[in-house]
Amino acid sequence: MKDFLETGKIVNIHGLRGDVKIMPWSDDAEFLCEFDVLYCGKDRQALTVENARVHKNTVLVKFKGIDTPEAANKLRNSIVYIDRNDIELEEGTYFIADLIGLAVKDADTGVEYGTVKDVFQTGANDVYEVEKDGKSCYVPAIPDVIVETDIENKLLLIRPLEGLFDEN
């Protein structure tokens, strides 16, 4: 069974051969170039990648059977997916989709701070939005704070920076 992850969006066509321009939703645009098959649109149509290369902050992809600008234009605004089973992540790296919903607890006291609602990629480090009772707090995803990320048990253990969860 395929387990799909959103990984970008086709934002335009490129050239006359049927290439499409994909805005990647990953840390590294080069990551998208590693796949032989990408899945497009609501029906997750499997498309074989003939060629993929990074161009500025996008990825130019030529799909097998998409040979004209008109055919490529039909894919415009489609969400692009990858099959999670086609990826082996390095230890300590996670998909944002896997982090959303993790319970956030203090590694030392067991106090529950809430759940991960969103992940912001700031450049220097990611920041996790942790929500509890409708209030949000922002936790830097740095080694001094993140003690353990346990995707299997849906748990994120942290040592918060001083004052992070203090009420004002």
C-alpha positions as CSV (number, residue, x, y, z in Angstrom):
1,M,0.0,0.0,0.0
2,K,1.3,3.4,-0.9
3,D,1.7,6.1,1.7
4,F,1.9,9.4,0.0
5,L,3.5,12.6,1.2
6,E,3.0,16.0,-0.3
7,T,6.3,17.3,-1.6
8,G,5.7,20.2,-3.8
9,K,3.5,21.9,-6.4
10,I,3.7,22.3,-10.2
11,V,3.7,26.1,-10.6
12,N,4.5,26.5,-14.3
13,I,5.7,24.9,-17.5
14,H,9.3,25.4,-18.8
15,G,10.4,25.3,-22.4
16,L,8.8,23.5,-25.4
17,R,9.5,19.9,-24.5
18,G,6.8,19.5,-21.8
19,D,9.0,20.2,-18.7
20,V,7.2,21.4,-15.6
21,K,8.5,23.7,-12.8
22,I,7.9,22.3,-9.3
23,M,8.2,24.4,-6.2
24,P,9.5,21.8,-3.7
25,W,8.3,21.7,-0.1
26,S,11.5,20.2,1.3
27,D,14.7,21.5,2.9
28,D,16.7,20.7,-0.3
29,A,15.3,21.0,-3.8
30,E,17.8,18.3,-4.9
31,F,15.9,15.8,-2.8
32,L,13.1,15.8,-5.4
33,C,15.5,14.9,-8.2
34,E,16.2,11.5,-6.6
35,F,12.9,10.0,-7.5
36,D,12.1,7.8,-10.6
37,V,8.3,8.2,-10.1
38,L,6.3,11.2,-8.8
39,Y,2.6,11.2,-8.2
40,C,0.5,14.2,-9.3
41,G,-2.9,15.6,-8.5
42,K,-5.9,14.4,-6.5
43,D,-5.9,11.0,-8.2
44,R,-2.1,10.7,-7.5
45,Q,-1.3,9.8,-11.1
46,A,2.0,8.0,-11.3
47,L,4.4,9.8,-13.7
48,T,7.8,8.5,-14.6
49,V,10.6,11.0,-14.3
50,E,12.8,11.2,-17.4
51,N,14.9,14.0,-16.2
52,A,15.0,16.3,-13.1
53,R,17.3,19.1,-12.2
54,V,17.4,22.0,-9.8
55,H,16.9,25.5,-11.4
56,K,17.2,28.4,-8.9
57,N,14.8,27.5,-6.1
58,T,12.6,25.1,-8.2
59,V,13.0,21.7,-9.8
60,L,12.5,21.3,-13.5
61,V,11.1,17.9,-14.4
62,K,10.5,16.1,-17.7
63,F,7.9,13.4,-17.3
64,K,7.7,10.4,-19.7
65,G,4.7,11.0,-22.1
66,I,4.4,14.7,-21.3
67,D,6.0,16.1,-24.5
68,T,4.3,19.4,-25.3
69,P,3.7,22.6,-23.4
70,E,0.0,22.0,-23.7
71,A,0.3,18.6,-22.0
72,A,2.5,20.0,-19.3
73,N,0.1,22.9,-18.7
74,K,-2.6,20.4,-17.8
75,L,-0.5,19.5,-14.7
76,R,-0.1,23.2,-13.6
77,N,-1.2,23.7,-10.0
78,S,-1.2,20.0,-9.2
79,I,0.2,18.9,-5.9
80,V,3.2,16.5,-6.2
81,Y,3.5,13.5,-4.0
82,I,6.2,11.0,-3.2
83,D,5.7,7.4,-1.9
84,R,7.0,7.3,1.7
85,N,8.2,3.8,1.0
86,D,10.6,5.1,-1.6
87,I,12.6,7.0,1.0
88,E,15.1,6.1,3.7
89,L,15.7,9.0,6.0
90,E,18.9,9.5,7.8
91,E,18.7,9.0,11.6
92,G,17.5,12.1,13.3
93,T,15.6,13.5,10.3
94,Y,11.8,13.4,10.1
95,F,9.0,14.4,7.8
96,I,7.1,17.4,9.0
97,A,3.9,15.4,8.6
98,D,5.2,12.9,11.2
99,L,5.9,15.6,13.7
100,I,2.5,17.2,13.6
101,G,0.4,15.8,16.5
102,L,3.2,14.6,18.6
103,A,2.6,15.1,22.4
104,V,5.3,17.4,23.8
105,K,6.5,16.6,27.3
106,D,9.2,17.7,29.6
107,A,12.0,15.1,29.6
108,D,12.7,15.6,33.3
109,T,9.4,16.3,34.9
110,G,6.9,14.7,32.5
111,V,4.8,17.9,32.4
112,E,2.8,17.9,29.2
113,Y,3.1,21.1,27.2
114,G,0.7,20.3,24.4
115,T,1.0,18.9,20.9
116,V,3.0,19.9,17.8
117,K,0.6,21.9,15.6
118,D,3.0,23.1,12.9
119,V,6.7,23.3,12.0
120,F,8.3,26.4,10.7
121,Q,11.5,26.3,8.7
122,T,13.4,29.4,9.6
123,G,16.7,28.7,8.0
124,A,18.9,28.6,11.1
125,N,16.7,25.8,12.7
126,D,13.2,24.6,12.6
127,V,10.7,25.9,15.1
128,Y,7.9,23.8,16.4
129,E,4.5,25.4,17.2
130,V,3.2,23.7,20.4
131,E,-0.5,24.2,21.2
132,K,-2.4,23.6,24.4
133,D,-5.8,24.9,25.2
134,G,-5.8,27.1,22.2
135,K,-2.6,28.9,23.1
136,S,0.6,28.5,21.1
137,C,4.2,28.5,22.2
138,Y,7.2,28.2,19.8
139,V,10.0,25.7,20.6
140,P,13.3,25.9,18.7
141,A,14.3,22.5,17.3
142,I,17.9,22.6,18.6
143,P,19.9,19.9,20.4
144,D,19.8,21.8,23.7
145,V,16.0,21.6,23.7
146,I,14.9,18.5,21.8
147,V,15.9,15.4,23.9
148,E,14.0,12.7,22.0
149,T,11.7,12.4,19.0
150,D,9.7,9.2,19.2
151,I,7.6,9.0,16.1
152,E,6.4,5.5,16.8
153,N,5.0,6.5,20.3
154,K,3.9,10.0,19.1
155,L,6.1,11.7,21.7
156,L,8.5,14.6,21.7
157,L,10.6,15.0,24.8
158,I,12.1,18.4,25.4
159,R,14.1,20.5,27.9
160,P,12.6,23.9,27.4
161,L,14.7,27.0,27.5
162,E,14.2,29.0,30.7
163,G,11.0,31.1,30.5
164,L,9.7,29.4,27.4
165,F,6.4,28.2,29.0
166,D,6.1,30.9,31.7
167,E,2.7,32.6,31.8
168,N,2.7,36.4,31.4
